[in-house]
């Protein structure tokens, strides 16, 4: 049982990492687009 919980936790962490990466990447992309539009 504890092993299963540990695997689930690491899986959730991986998903969270991917989501945060997409958010950061999307924010950087938006900033770049707005920066290009300003210039």
Buried (B, 14 or more C-beta within 10 A) or exposed (E): EEEEEEEEEEEEEEEEEEEEEEEEEEEEEEEEEEEEEEE
